[in-house]
Amino acid sequence: MILRSGITGFLPAPSIKESEFKAVCYSLLDSDEVEVVETQGFVKSFYECIINVKNKRVHVLLNSQYPFVAFTSSRQADERNFPFNDDIELSNIFSPYYKVLCFEQLNEPVKYRQQGKNIIIENENTLHQAELKQAAYWKPKTVGEIIFNYWD
């Protein structure tokens, strides 16, 4: 289960330090090929490291609450969803430090149902009620949109 309580960044949960993520990125990869993008306070629920590898650009995303990493080939500042992808080479590099989430996990559709006034997420989760309310408001279509979000 990857939809753990606090993963959206709305309620206290285990927390990952951005400085540790940057240190891992720089230590695992040739520093000439790594550009770390600064986070913007509490605007988003993840940290990002942009890596140029073999003529391609990869965005490594790390959830700010849990050690979950994902890869995407592009990301715009205002995007709500990302084209997640699997990268075996990067997965092997990051997996000793973080749980690397695969394309299938991240693109799993979010299933909602109405129960009285409440909207229920049927995907396996332990999300807090406040997080469920945020999900009902923002209406993410995939699990990846919940884990790596810009909700405010």
DSSP file (Angstrom, degrees, kcal/mol; ACC not computed):
  #  RESIDUE AA STRUCTURE BP1 BP2  ACC     N-H-->O    O-->H-N    N-H-->O    O-->H-N    TCO  KAPPA ALPHA  PHI   PSI    X-CA   Y-CA   Z-CA
    1    1 A M              0   0    0      0, 0.0     3,-0.1     0, 0.0   124,-0.1   0.000 360.0 360.0 360.0 128.4    0.0    0.0    0.0
    2    2 A I        +     0   0    0    122,-0.3     2,-1.6     1,-0.1   123,-0.1   0.560 360.0  84.6-111.0 -11.8    1.4    3.4   -1.0
    3    3 A L        +     0   0    0    121,-0.5   123,-2.4   124,-0.0   124,-0.3  -0.527  65.3 165.0 -89.9  70.8   -1.5    5.7   -0.1
    4    4 A R    >   -     0   0    0     -2,-1.6     3,-2.1   121,-0.2     4,-0.2  -0.479  47.8 -80.3 -86.6 156.4   -0.4    6.0    3.5
    5    5 A S  T 3  S+     0   0    0      1,-0.3   122,-0.2   121,-0.2    -1,-0.1  -0.302 117.2  18.0 -57.4 133.6   -1.7    8.6    5.9
    6    6 A G  T >  S+     0   0    0      7,-0.1     3,-1.9    -3,-0.1    -1,-0.3   0.323  84.0 121.3  89.6  -7.3    0.1   11.9    5.5
    7    7 A I  T <   +     0   0    0     -3,-2.1    58,-0.3     1,-0.3    57,-0.2   0.762  69.7  60.4 -63.9 -23.9    1.4   11.1    2.0
    8    8 A T  T 3  S-     0   0    0     -4,-0.2    -1,-0.3   140,-0.1   141,-0.1   0.638 113.0-117.6 -76.6 -13.2   -0.4   14.1    0.5
    9    9 A G  S <  S+     0   0    0     -3,-1.9    -2,-0.1     2,-0.2     4,-0.1   0.505  87.3 108.2  89.9   5.3    1.5   16.5    2.8
   10   10 A F  S    S+     0   0    0      1,-0.1    -3,-0.1     2,-0.1     3,-0.0   0.774  77.2  30.6 -88.8 -26.9   -1.6   17.7    4.6
   11   11 A L  S    S-     0   0    0     -5,-0.1    -2,-0.2     1,-0.1    -1,-0.1  -0.911 100.8 -75.1-130.7 158.1   -1.2   16.0    8.0
   12   12 A P        +     0   0    0      0, 0.0    -5,-0.1     0, 0.0    -2,-0.1  -0.193  62.9 145.7 -54.5 138.6    1.8   15.0   10.0
   13   13 A A        -     0   0    0     -7,-0.1    -7,-0.1    -4,-0.1    53,-0.0  -0.919  60.5 -54.7-156.2 172.8    3.6   11.9    8.7
   14   14 A P        -     0   0    0      0, 0.0     2,-0.4     0, 0.0     0, 0.0  -0.310  64.9-142.5 -52.4 147.6    7.1   10.7    8.6
   15   15 A S        -     0   0    0     -3,-0.0     2,-0.4    52,-0.0    50,-0.3  -0.943  11.2-148.2-126.8 141.6    9.1   13.4    6.8
   16   16 A I        -     0   0    0     48,-2.7     2,-0.4    -2,-0.4    50,-0.1  -0.856  22.8-127.1-103.9 138.7   12.0   13.3    4.4
   17   17 A K     >  -     0   0    0     -2,-0.4     4,-1.7     1,-0.1     3,-0.4  -0.731   4.6-144.3 -90.4 132.0   14.6   16.0    4.4
   18   18 A E  H  > S+     0   0    0     -2,-0.4     4,-2.5     1,-0.2     5,-0.2   0.879 100.2  58.8 -59.5 -39.1   15.2   17.8    1.1
   19   19 A S  H  > S+     0   0    0      1,-0.2     4,-2.1     2,-0.2    -1,-0.2   0.860 104.3  51.0 -61.9 -35.3   18.9   18.2    2.0
   20   20 A E  H  > S+     0   0    0     -3,-0.4     4,-2.4     2,-0.2    -1,-0.2   0.903 109.3  50.6 -67.8 -40.6   19.3   14.4    2.3
   21   21 A F  H  X S+     0   0    0     -4,-1.7     4,-2.7     2,-0.2    -2,-0.2   0.929 110.8  48.6 -62.4 -45.3   17.6   13.9   -1.1
   22   22 A K  H  X S+     0   0    0     -4,-2.5     4,-2.7     1,-0.2     5,-0.2   0.917 110.7  51.3 -60.1 -43.4   20.0   16.4   -2.7
   23   23 A A  H  X S+     0   0    0     -4,-2.1     4,-2.2    -5,-0.2    -1,-0.2   0.906 110.5  48.5 -62.0 -41.6   23.0   14.7   -1.1
   24   24 A V  H  X S+     0   0    0     -4,-2.4     4,-2.4     2,-0.2     5,-0.3   0.940 111.4  50.4 -62.8 -46.9   21.8   11.3   -2.4
   25   25 A C  H  X S+     0   0    0     -4,-2.7     4,-1.5     1,-0.2    -2,-0.2   0.936 114.3  43.5 -57.2 -47.9   21.4   12.7   -5.9
   26   26 A Y  H  < S+     0   0    0     -4,-2.7    -1,-0.2     1,-0.2     5,-0.2   0.845 115.7  47.9 -69.2 -32.9   24.8   14.3   -6.0
   27   27 A S  H  < S+     0   0    0     -4,-2.2    -1,-0.2    -5,-0.2    -2,-0.2   0.814 115.3  44.2 -78.0 -28.2   26.5   11.2   -4.4
   28   28 A L  H  < S+     0   0    0     -4,-2.4     2,-0.3    -5,-0.2    -2,-0.2   0.732 115.6  45.2 -86.3 -23.5   24.9    8.7   -6.8
   29   29 A L  S  < S-     0   0    0     -4,-1.5     2,-0.3    -5,-0.3     5,-0.1  -0.869  96.5 -90.8-125.4 153.3   25.3   10.6  -10.0
   30   30 A D    >   -     0   0    0     -2,-0.3     3,-2.4     1,-0.2     4,-0.3  -0.459  37.1-136.7 -60.6 122.4   28.1   12.5  -11.7
   31   31 A S  G >  S+     0   0    0      1,-0.3     3,-0.9    -2,-0.3    -1,-0.2   0.723 100.6  65.5 -61.6 -22.0   27.6   16.1  -10.4
   32   32 A D  G 3  S+     0   0    0      1,-0.2    -1,-0.3     3,-0.0    -2,-0.1   0.730 105.7  45.0 -68.8 -20.2   28.2   17.5  -13.9
   33   33 A E  G <  S+     0   0    0     -3,-2.4    19,-2.3    18,-0.0     2,-0.5   0.340 100.3  85.4-104.0   5.3   25.0   15.8  -15.1
   34   34 A V  E <   +A   51   0A   0     -3,-0.9     2,-0.4    -4,-0.3    17,-0.2  -0.913  44.8 178.8-118.0 133.4   22.8   16.7  -12.1
   35   35 A E  E     -A   50   0A   0     15,-2.8    15,-2.3    -2,-0.5     2,-0.5  -0.987  17.5-152.5-126.7 120.4   20.8   19.9  -11.6
   36   36 A V  E     -A   49   0A   0     -2,-0.4     2,-0.5    13,-0.2    13,-0.2  -0.818   9.2-144.5 -96.3 128.0   18.7   20.0   -8.4
   37   37 A V  E     -A   48   0A   0     11,-0.9    11,-0.6    -2,-0.5     2,-0.1  -0.773  19.9-120.8 -92.5 131.1   15.6   22.1   -8.5
   38   38 A E        -     0   0    0     -2,-0.5     2,-0.2     9,-0.1    -1,-0.0  -0.373  25.5-122.2 -67.6 146.6   14.7   24.0   -5.3
   39   39 A T        -     0   0    0     -2,-0.1     2,-0.7     1,-0.0     3,-0.1  -0.501  14.4-127.9 -85.1 161.3   11.4   23.3   -3.7
   40   40 A Q    >   -     0   0    0      1,-0.2     3,-2.1    -2,-0.2     4,-0.2  -0.677  45.7 -96.1-113.5  75.9    8.9   26.0   -3.1
   41   41 A G  T 3  S-     0   0    0     -2,-0.7     3,-0.4     1,-0.2    -1,-0.2  -0.214  90.3 -23.1  53.8-132.1    7.9   25.8    0.6
   42   42 A F  T 3  S+     0   0    0      1,-0.2    -1,-0.2    -3,-0.1     3,-0.0   0.083 105.9 107.4 -99.9  22.9    4.7   23.8    1.2
   43   43 A V  S <  S+     0   0    0     -3,-2.1     2,-0.3     1,-0.0    -1,-0.2   0.840  84.0  27.0 -70.7 -32.7    3.3   24.3   -2.4
   44   44 A K  S    S-     0   0    0     -3,-0.4   106,-0.2    -4,-0.2   104,-0.0  -0.870  70.2-130.1-131.5 164.3    4.0   20.8   -3.4
   45   45 A S  S    S+     0   0    0    104,-2.4    19,-2.7    -2,-0.3    20,-0.4   0.133  83.2  51.8 -99.3  20.1    4.3   17.4   -1.8
   46   46 A F  E     - B   0  63A   0     17,-0.3     2,-0.3   103,-0.2    17,-0.2  -0.967  67.0-128.2-151.1 164.2    7.6   16.4   -3.4
   47   47 A Y  E     - B   0  62A   0     15,-2.8    15,-2.2    -2,-0.3     2,-0.4  -0.743  27.5-148.0-108.2 163.0   11.2   17.3   -4.1
   48   48 A E  E     -AB  37  61A   0    -11,-0.6   -11,-0.9    -2,-0.3     2,-0.4  -0.989  17.0-173.0-139.3 142.3   12.7   17.1   -7.5
   49   49 A C  E     -AB  36  60A   0     11,-2.1    11,-3.2    -2,-0.4     2,-0.5  -0.986  17.3-150.1-131.5 121.8   16.1   16.4   -9.1
   50   50 A I  E     -AB  35  59A   0    -15,-2.3   -15,-2.8    -2,-0.4     2,-0.5  -0.820  17.5-171.2 -95.5 127.8   16.5   17.0  -12.8
   51   51 A I  E     -AB  34  58A   0      7,-3.2     7,-3.0    -2,-0.5     2,-0.7  -0.967  18.0-153.8-123.7 129.8   19.1   14.7  -14.4
   52   52 A N  E     + B   0  57A   0    -19,-2.3     2,-0.4    -2,-0.5     5,-0.2  -0.912  28.6 167.5 -99.5 113.9   20.5   14.8  -17.8
   53   53 A V  E >   - B   0  56A   0      3,-2.9     3,-1.3    -2,-0.7    -2,-0.1  -0.992  61.1 -19.0-133.0 125.9   21.6   11.3  -18.7
   54   54 A K  T 3  S-     0   0    0     -2,-0.4    -1,-0.1     1,-0.3     3,-0.1   0.899 127.2 -47.0  47.3  55.8   22.5   10.0  -22.2
   55   55 A N  T 3  S+     0   0    0      1,-0.2     2,-0.4    -3,-0.1    -1,-0.3   0.696 121.0 100.7  61.8  22.2   20.8   12.8  -24.1
   56   56 A K  E <   -B   53   0A   0     -3,-1.3    -3,-2.9     2,-0.0     2,-0.5  -0.979  64.6-136.3-134.4 152.4   17.6   12.6  -22.1
   57   57 A R  E     -B   52   0A   0     -2,-0.4     2,-0.4    -5,-0.2    -5,-0.2  -0.913  21.7-174.0-107.8 129.4   16.2   14.6  -19.3
   58   58 A V  E     -B   51   0A   0     -7,-3.0    -7,-3.2    -2,-0.5     2,-0.6  -0.981  16.3-147.2-125.1 135.0   14.7   12.8  -16.3
   59   59 A H  E     -BC  50  72A   0     13,-3.3    13,-1.8    -2,-0.4     2,-0.6  -0.905  12.3-156.7-100.1 117.5   12.8   14.3  -13.4
   60   60 A V  E     -BC  49  71A   0    -11,-3.2   -11,-2.1    -2,-0.6     2,-0.4  -0.858  12.2-163.5 -94.4 120.6   13.4   12.3  -10.2
   61   61 A L  E     -BC  48  70A   0      9,-3.0     9,-2.1    -2,-0.6     2,-0.5  -0.894   7.8-169.9-109.4 133.9   10.5   13.0   -7.8
   62   62 A L  E     -BC  47  69A   0    -15,-2.2   -15,-2.8    -2,-0.4     7,-0.2  -0.988  26.5-122.7-123.6 122.7   10.7   12.1   -4.1
   63   63 A N  E     -B   46   0A   0      5,-2.4   -17,-0.3    -2,-0.5     5,-0.2  -0.388  19.1-136.4 -59.5 138.6    7.6   12.4   -1.9
   64   64 A S  S    S+     0   0    0    -19,-2.7   -48,-2.7   -57,-0.2   -18,-0.1   0.580  98.4  39.0 -78.2  -8.9    8.3   14.8    1.0
   65   65 A Q  S    S+     0   0    0    -20,-0.4    -1,-0.2   -50,-0.3   -58,-0.1   0.758 120.5  30.0-108.6 -35.2    6.7   12.5    3.6
   66   66 A Y  S    S-     0   0    0    -59,-0.2     2,-2.4     2,-0.1    -1,-0.3  -0.902  86.0-105.7-127.1 154.0    7.7    9.0    2.6
   67   67 A P        +     0   0    0      0, 0.0    32,-3.0     0, 0.0     2,-0.5  -0.301  69.0 138.3 -79.0  58.7   10.7    7.6    0.8
   68   68 A F  E     - d   0  99A   0     -2,-2.4    -5,-2.4    -5,-0.2     2,-0.3  -0.919  32.1-168.1-108.6 124.8    8.8    7.0   -2.5
   69   69 A V  E     +Cd  62 100A   0     30,-2.6    32,-3.2    -2,-0.5     2,-0.3  -0.860   7.5 177.0-114.0 145.4   10.6    7.9   -5.8
   70   70 A A  E     -C   61   0A   0     -9,-2.1    -9,-3.0    -2,-0.3     2,-0.4  -0.960  18.3-136.6-141.6 160.2    9.2    8.2   -9.3
   71   71 A F  E     +CE  60  85A   0     14,-0.6    14,-2.5    30,-0.3     2,-0.3  -0.938  19.7 174.6-121.2 141.4   10.5    9.2  -12.7
   72   72 A T  E     -CE  59  84A   0    -13,-1.8   -13,-3.3    -2,-0.4    12,-0.2  -0.991  28.5-143.0-141.7 149.3    9.0   11.4  -15.4
   73   73 A S  S    S+     0   0    0     10,-1.0     2,-0.3    -2,-0.3   -16,-0.2   0.701  85.3  16.7 -86.6 -19.4   10.4   12.6  -18.6
   74   74 A S        +     0   0    0      9,-0.2     2,-0.3   -15,-0.1    -1,-0.2  -0.993  57.5 177.8-150.1 155.7    8.8   16.0  -18.5
   75   75 A R        -     0   0    0     -2,-0.3     2,-0.3     7,-0.1     7,-0.1  -0.863  11.9-157.2-161.1 123.8    7.1   18.3  -15.9
   76   76 A Q    >   -     0   0    0     -2,-0.3     3,-1.6     1,-0.1    -2,-0.0  -0.740  32.2-115.4 -98.5 152.4    5.7   21.8  -16.3
   77   77 A A  T 3  S+     0   0    0     -2,-0.3    -1,-0.1     1,-0.3     0, 0.0   0.797 115.9  41.0 -57.8 -30.7    5.4   24.0  -13.2
   78   78 A D  T 3  S+     0   0    0      2,-0.0    -1,-0.3     0, 0.0     2,-0.1   0.359  85.9 122.5-102.7   6.9    1.6   24.0  -13.5
   79   79 A E    <   -     0   0    0     -3,-1.6     3,-0.1     1,-0.1    -4,-0.0  -0.432  40.9-168.8 -68.7 140.5    1.1   20.4  -14.4
   80   80 A R  S    S+     0   0    0      1,-0.2     2,-0.3    -2,-0.1    -1,-0.1   0.646  76.0  34.2 -99.8 -23.6   -1.2   18.4  -12.1
   81   81 A N  S    S-     0   0    0     68,-0.1    -1,-0.2    59,-0.0    68,-0.0  -0.952  73.1-148.9-131.7 154.8   -0.3   15.0  -13.5
   82   82 A F        -     0   0    0     -2,-0.3     2,-1.9    -3,-0.1    -7,-0.1  -0.877  26.4-113.8-122.7 150.7    3.0   13.7  -15.0
   83   83 A P        -     0   0    0      0, 0.0   -10,-1.0     0, 0.0    -9,-0.2  -0.599  46.2-160.7 -80.8  82.3    3.9   11.2  -17.7
   84   84 A F  E     +E   72   0A   0     -2,-1.9     2,-0.3   -12,-0.2   -12,-0.2  -0.260  13.6 178.4 -63.4 149.8    5.5    8.7  -15.2
   85   85 A N  E     -E   71   0A   0    -14,-2.5   -14,-0.6     2,-0.0     2,-0.4  -0.973  29.5-110.8-148.1 164.2    7.8    6.1  -16.6
   86   86 A D        -     0   0    0     -2,-0.3     2,-0.4   -16,-0.1    16,-0.1  -0.772  24.7-175.0 -94.4 140.9   10.0    3.3  -15.6
   87   87 A D     >  -     0   0    0     -2,-0.4     4,-2.9     1,-0.1     5,-0.2  -0.872   7.2-167.6-138.0 101.8   13.8    3.7  -15.8
   88   88 A I  H  > S+     0   0    0     -2,-0.4     4,-2.3     1,-0.2     5,-0.2   0.887  87.2  51.6 -60.5 -42.6   15.6    0.5  -14.9
   89   89 A E  H  > S+     0   0    0      1,-0.2     4,-1.3     2,-0.2    -1,-0.2   0.943 115.5  40.5 -61.4 -48.7   19.1    2.1  -14.7
   90   90 A L  H  > S+     0   0    0      1,-0.2     4,-2.7     2,-0.2     5,-0.3   0.859 111.1  58.3 -69.8 -34.4   17.9    4.9  -12.4
   91   91 A S  H  X S+     0   0    0     -4,-2.9     4,-2.3     1,-0.2    -1,-0.2   0.921 106.0  49.3 -58.8 -43.3   15.7    2.4  -10.4
   92   92 A N  H  < S+     0   0    0     -4,-2.3    -1,-0.2    -5,-0.2    -2,-0.2   0.845 113.0  47.9 -64.8 -33.5   18.9    0.4   -9.7
   93   93 A I  H  < S+     0   0    0     -4,-1.3    -2,-0.2    -5,-0.2    -1,-0.2   0.915 120.9  33.6 -72.6 -43.9   20.7    3.5   -8.6
   94   94 A F  H >X S+     0   0    0     -4,-2.7     4,-2.2     1,-0.2     3,-1.8   0.689  95.9  84.2 -89.0 -19.7   17.9    4.8   -6.3
   95   95 A S  T 3< S+     0   0    0     -4,-2.3    -1,-0.2    -5,-0.3    -3,-0.1   0.756  82.5  60.7 -63.4 -26.0   16.4    1.6   -4.9
   96   96 A P  T 34 S+     0   0    0      0, 0.0    -1,-0.3     0, 0.0    -2,-0.1   0.754 118.9  30.4 -67.8 -18.6   19.0    1.1   -2.1
   97   97 A Y  T <4 S+     0   0    0     -3,-1.8     2,-0.3     1,-0.2    -2,-0.2   0.725 127.6  19.5-108.2 -30.6   17.8    4.5   -0.7
   98   98 A Y  S  < S-     0   0    0     -4,-2.2     2,-0.7   -32,-0.0    -1,-0.2  -0.915  78.1-101.6-140.3 160.8   14.1    4.8   -1.6
   99   99 A K  E     -d   68   0A   0    -32,-3.0   -30,-2.6    -2,-0.3     2,-0.6  -0.802  39.6-143.5 -83.7 117.6   11.2    2.7   -2.8
  100  100 A V  E     -d   69   0A   0     -2,-0.7     2,-0.3   -32,-0.2   -30,-0.2  -0.743  10.7-144.2 -86.8 120.4   11.0    3.2   -6.5
  101  101 A L        -     0   0    0    -32,-3.2   -30,-0.3    -2,-0.6     2,-0.1  -0.676  15.7-136.0 -86.7 137.4    7.3    3.3   -7.7
  102  102 A C     >  -     0   0    0     -2,-0.3     4,-2.3   -32,-0.1     5,-0.2  -0.424  23.9-102.2 -92.9 167.1    6.6    1.8  -11.0
  103  103 A F  H  > S+     0   0    0      1,-0.2     4,-2.1     2,-0.2    41,-0.1   0.877 119.9  52.9 -52.0 -45.4    4.5    3.0  -13.9
  104  104 A E  H  4 S+     0   0    0      1,-0.2     4,-0.2     2,-0.2    -1,-0.2   0.900 110.3  46.9 -63.2 -42.0    1.6    0.6  -13.0
  105  105 A Q  H >4 S+     0   0    0     -3,-0.2     3,-1.0     1,-0.2    38,-0.3   0.932 115.3  45.2 -63.9 -46.1    1.5    1.8   -9.4
  106  106 A L  H 3< S+     0   0    0     -4,-2.3    38,-2.8     1,-0.2    39,-0.4   0.799 115.1  46.8 -71.2 -30.0    1.5    5.5  -10.3
  107  107 A N  T 3< S+     0   0    0     -4,-2.1    -1,-0.2    -5,-0.2    -2,-0.2   0.279  77.3 129.8 -98.3  10.6   -1.0    5.2  -13.0
  108  108 A E    <   -     0   0    0     -3,-1.0    35,-2.0    -4,-0.2    36,-0.2  -0.493  66.9-112.8 -61.8 127.4   -3.5    3.1  -11.1
  109  109 A P  B     -F  142   0B   0      0, 0.0     2,-0.5     0, 0.0    33,-0.3  -0.355  23.4-121.7 -64.5 142.0   -6.9    4.8  -11.5
  110  110 A V        -     0   0    0     31,-2.3     2,-0.6    30,-0.1    11,-0.0  -0.746  25.8-150.0 -83.6 128.0   -8.3    6.4   -8.3
  111  111 A K        -     0   0    0     -2,-0.5    11,-3.4     2,-0.0    12,-0.6  -0.893  16.2-173.7-105.9 122.2  -11.7    4.8   -7.6
  112  112 A Y  E     +G  121   0C   0     -2,-0.6     2,-0.3     9,-0.2     9,-0.2  -0.769   8.3 178.8-110.4 154.7  -14.3    7.0   -5.9
  113  113 A R  E     -G  120   0C   0      7,-1.8     7,-3.6    -2,-0.3     2,-0.4  -0.975  28.2-118.4-149.8 153.3  -17.8    6.3   -4.5
  114  114 A Q  E     +G  119   0C   0     -2,-0.3     2,-0.4     5,-0.2     5,-0.2  -0.760  25.3 179.2 -92.5 132.4  -20.3    8.4   -2.7
  115  115 A Q  E >   -G  118   0C   0      3,-3.3     3,-2.0    -2,-0.4     2,-0.3  -0.864  66.2 -58.3-132.3  98.7  -21.3    7.4    0.8
  116  116 A G  T 3  S-     0   0    0     -2,-0.4    -1,-0.0     1,-0.3     0, 0.0  -0.525 119.1 -20.5  64.3-125.9  -23.8   10.0    2.1
  117  117 A K  T 3  S+     0   0    0     -2,-0.3     2,-0.3    -3,-0.1    -1,-0.3   0.565 124.6  88.7 -87.7 -10.4  -22.1   13.3    2.0
  118  118 A N  E <   -G  115   0C   0     -3,-2.0    -3,-3.3    18,-0.0     2,-0.5  -0.630  68.1-141.5 -93.7 146.1  -18.7   11.8    1.9
  119  119 A I  E     -G  114   0C   0     -2,-0.3     2,-0.4    -5,-0.2    -5,-0.2  -0.922  22.1-154.5-100.8 129.2  -16.6   10.7   -1.1
  120  120 A I  E     -G  113   0C   0     -7,-3.6    -7,-1.8    -2,-0.5     2,-0.6  -0.865  10.1-141.3-107.7 135.2  -14.8    7.5   -0.4
  121  121 A I  E     -G  112   0C   0     -2,-0.4    -9,-0.2    -9,-0.2     4,-0.1  -0.867  11.3-163.7 -91.6 121.3  -11.6    6.4   -2.2
  122  122 A E        +     0   0    0    -11,-3.4    -1,-0.1    -2,-0.6   -10,-0.1   0.681  57.4 103.1 -82.5 -18.5  -11.8    2.7   -2.8
  123  123 A N  S    S-     0   0    0    -12,-0.6    -2,-0.1     1,-0.1     2,-0.1  -0.342  95.2 -85.7 -60.2 146.3   -8.1    2.2   -3.5
  124  124 A E  S    S+     0   0    0      2,-0.1  -121,-0.5  -120,-0.0     2,-0.3  -0.341  75.2 140.8 -56.0 126.2   -6.3    0.6   -0.5
  125  125 A N        -     0   0    0     -4,-0.1  -121,-0.2    -3,-0.1    -4,-0.0  -0.990  54.2-152.5-162.0 162.9   -5.4    3.5    1.7
  126  126 A T        +     0   0    0   -123,-2.4  -121,-0.2    -2,-0.3  -122,-0.1  -0.132  46.0 155.2-127.8  33.4   -5.0    4.8    5.3
  127  127 A L        -     0   0    0   -124,-0.3  -122,-0.2  -122,-0.2    -2,-0.1  -0.301  44.7-114.2 -64.3 144.6   -5.5    8.5    4.3
  128  128 A H     >  -     0   0    0   -124,-0.1     4,-2.2     1,-0.1     3,-0.3  -0.336  29.1-106.4 -72.1 160.9   -6.8   10.9    7.0
  129  129 A Q  H  > S+     0   0    0      1,-0.2     4,-2.2     2,-0.2     5,-0.2   0.871 121.1  55.7 -58.0 -38.8  -10.2   12.5    6.6
  130  130 A A  H  > S+     0   0    0      1,-0.2     4,-1.9     2,-0.2    -1,-0.2   0.883 108.4  48.0 -62.7 -37.5   -8.6   15.8    5.7
  131  131 A E  H  > S+     0   0    0     -3,-0.3     4,-2.7     2,-0.2    -1,-0.2   0.888 109.3  52.8 -69.3 -38.8   -6.7   14.2    2.9
  132  132 A L  H  X S+     0   0    0     -4,-2.2     4,-2.4     2,-0.2    -2,-0.2   0.883 108.1  51.4 -63.6 -37.9   -9.8   12.5    1.6
  133  133 A K  H  X S+     0   0    0     -4,-2.2     4,-2.0     2,-0.2    -1,-0.2   0.909 110.1  49.2 -64.9 -41.3  -11.5   15.8    1.5
  134  134 A Q  H  X S+     0   0    0     -4,-1.9     4,-3.1     2,-0.2     5,-0.3   0.920 110.9  49.7 -63.3 -42.9   -8.6   17.3   -0.4
  135  135 A A  H  X S+     0   0    0     -4,-2.7     4,-2.6     1,-0.2    -2,-0.2   0.902 109.4  51.9 -62.3 -40.3   -8.8   14.4   -2.9
  136  136 A A  H  < S+     0   0    0     -4,-2.4    -1,-0.2     2,-0.2    -2,-0.2   0.881 114.2  44.4 -62.8 -37.2  -12.5   14.9   -3.3
  137  137 A Y  H  < S+     0   0    0     -4,-2.0    -2,-0.2     1,-0.2    -1,-0.2   0.942 121.7  35.4 -71.2 -49.3  -11.9   18.6   -4.1
  138  138 A W  H  < S-     0   0    0     -4,-3.1    -2,-0.2    -5,-0.1    -3,-0.2   0.716  91.7-150.4 -82.2 -21.4   -8.9   18.1   -6.5
  139  139 A K     <  -     0   0    0     -4,-2.6    -3,-0.1    -5,-0.3    -4,-0.1   0.928  12.4-158.6  53.3  57.4  -10.2   14.9   -8.0
  140  140 A P        -     0   0    0      0, 0.0    -1,-0.1     0, 0.0   -30,-0.1  -0.383   9.9-153.7 -63.8 144.7   -7.0   13.2   -8.9
  141  141 A K  S    S+     0   0    0    -32,-0.1   -31,-2.3     1,-0.1     2,-0.3   0.715  73.0  35.6 -92.0 -23.7   -7.3   10.5  -11.6
  142  142 A T  B  > S-F  109   0B   0    -33,-0.3     4,-0.8     1,-0.1     3,-0.5  -0.874  79.1-116.5-129.9 162.0   -4.3    8.4  -10.6
  143  143 A V  H >> S+     0   0    0    -35,-2.0     4,-2.1    -2,-0.3     3,-0.9   0.869 115.7  60.4 -60.7 -38.0   -2.5    7.3   -7.5
  144  144 A G  H 3> S+     0   0    0    -38,-2.8     4,-2.5     1,-0.3    -1,-0.2   0.832  98.2  57.4 -60.2 -33.1    0.5    9.2   -8.7
  145  145 A E  H 34 S+     0   0    0     -3,-0.5    -1,-0.3   -39,-0.4    -2,-0.2   0.751 108.3  47.4 -70.5 -23.4   -1.5   12.4   -8.7
  146  146 A I  H << S+     0   0    0     -3,-0.9     3,-0.3    -4,-0.8    -2,-0.2   0.903 115.4  43.3 -78.6 -45.0   -2.2   11.9   -5.0
  147  147 A I  H  < S+     0   0    0     -4,-2.1     2,-0.7     1,-0.3    -2,-0.2   0.880 122.7  36.8 -70.7 -39.1    1.4   11.1   -4.1
  148  148 A F  S  < S+     0   0    0     -4,-2.5    -1,-0.3    -5,-0.2     2,-0.3  -0.827  90.4 148.1-117.9  89.9    3.0   13.9   -6.1
  149  149 A N        -     0   0    0     -2,-0.7  -104,-2.4    -3,-0.3  -103,-0.2  -0.776  51.1-149.4-127.4 165.3    0.6   16.8   -5.9
  150  150 A Y        +     0   0    0     -2,-0.3  -106,-0.1  -106,-0.2    -1,-0.0   0.071  47.3 146.9-113.3  17.9    0.4   20.6   -5.8
  151  151 A W              0   0    0      1,-0.1    -2,-0.1  -143,-0.1   -16,-0.0  -0.243 360.0 360.0 -60.5 144.0   -2.6   20.8   -3.6
  152  152 A D              0   0    0    -18,-0.1    -1,-0.1  -108,-0.0  -108,-0.1   0.385 360.0 360.0-125.0 360.0   -2.6   23.8   -1.3
